[in-house]
Amino acid sequence: MGVVFFDSIVYVNICRILVFAPVTIQSVKVQIDDVYLGEAKQSAGPLYVLEWEPFHYIGGLHNIMVQAVVSYKFYYICRL
């Protein structure tokens, strides 16, 4: 596994999210600081990706919310 230096993170415009669920995942939605960024697309297996602009989040602390909808009745929310 490679090493990622913190300084290089601002140049990576793909947000990578691992989502695991015991049932089929319908959608994965992402918010940062209560701003909806969009729906992540499944890349391979549990890996979902979403384009973003990391330089908007260089300073301070930020709240990330990932919502994984597994059916029309149930969903999981993870706040980081």
C-alpha positions as CSV (number, residue, x, y, z in Angstrom):
1,M,0.0,0.0,0.0
2,G,1.4,3.4,-1.0
3,V,1.9,6.4,1.2
4,V,-0.2,9.5,0.6
5,F,1.3,12.8,1.8
6,F,-1.2,15.3,3.3
7,D,0.0,18.1,0.9
8,S,-1.0,16.0,-2.1
9,I,-4.6,15.5,-0.9
10,V,-5.6,19.0,-2.2
11,Y,-4.7,17.8,-5.8
12,V,-6.9,14.7,-5.7
13,N,-10.4,15.6,-7.0
14,I,-12.0,12.2,-6.3
15,C,-13.5,11.4,-3.0
16,R,-13.3,7.7,-2.3
17,I,-15.9,6.0,0.0
18,L,-16.1,2.4,1.2
19,V,-19.7,1.4,1.8
20,F,-20.6,-2.0,3.2
21,A,-24.2,-3.3,3.7
22,P,-25.7,-6.8,4.1
23,V,-28.2,-6.0,1.2
24,T,-28.0,-4.2,-2.2
25,I,-27.1,-0.5,-1.9
26,Q,-29.4,1.7,-4.0
27,S,-27.5,4.9,-3.7
28,V,-24.7,6.7,-1.7
29,K,-25.2,10.4,-1.1
30,V,-22.5,12.8,0.3
31,Q,-22.7,16.1,2.2
32,I,-19.9,18.2,3.6
33,D,-20.8,20.9,6.1
34,D,-24.5,20.5,5.3
35,V,-23.9,21.1,1.6
36,Y,-25.0,18.3,-0.7
37,L,-22.2,17.3,-3.0
38,G,-24.0,14.6,-5.0
39,E,-24.4,10.9,-5.4
40,A,-21.3,8.8,-5.4
41,K,-21.0,6.2,-8.2
42,Q,-20.0,2.6,-7.6
43,S,-16.5,2.0,-8.9
44,A,-15.7,-1.6,-7.8
45,G,-17.1,-3.7,-5.0
46,P,-17.7,-1.5,-2.0
47,L,-15.8,1.4,-3.4
48,Y,-17.8,4.5,-4.4
49,V,-16.4,7.7,-5.9
50,L,-17.5,11.3,-6.2
51,E,-15.7,14.2,-7.8
52,W,-15.2,17.1,-5.4
53,E,-13.1,20.3,-5.0
54,P,-10.8,19.5,-2.0
55,F,-9.3,23.0,-1.8
56,H,-12.6,24.3,-0.4
57,Y,-11.9,22.3,2.7
58,I,-8.2,23.1,3.4
59,G,-8.7,25.0,6.7
60,G,-10.6,24.0,9.8
61,L,-12.7,21.1,10.8
62,H,-15.5,19.8,8.5
63,N,-18.5,17.5,8.9
64,I,-18.9,14.7,6.3
65,M,-22.2,12.9,6.1
66,V,-22.5,9.8,3.9
67,Q,-26.0,8.3,3.4
68,A,-26.3,4.8,2.0
69,V,-29.8,4.0,0.9
70,V,-30.3,0.2,0.9
71,S,-34.0,0.1,0.0
72,Y,-36.9,2.6,-0.3
73,K,-37.7,2.1,3.4
74,F,-34.3,1.9,5.1
75,Y,-31.0,3.8,5.0
76,Y,-27.7,4.1,6.9
77,I,-26.2,7.5,7.8
78,C,-22.5,7.8,8.8
79,R,-21.3,11.2,10.1
80,L,-17.5,11.7,10.2
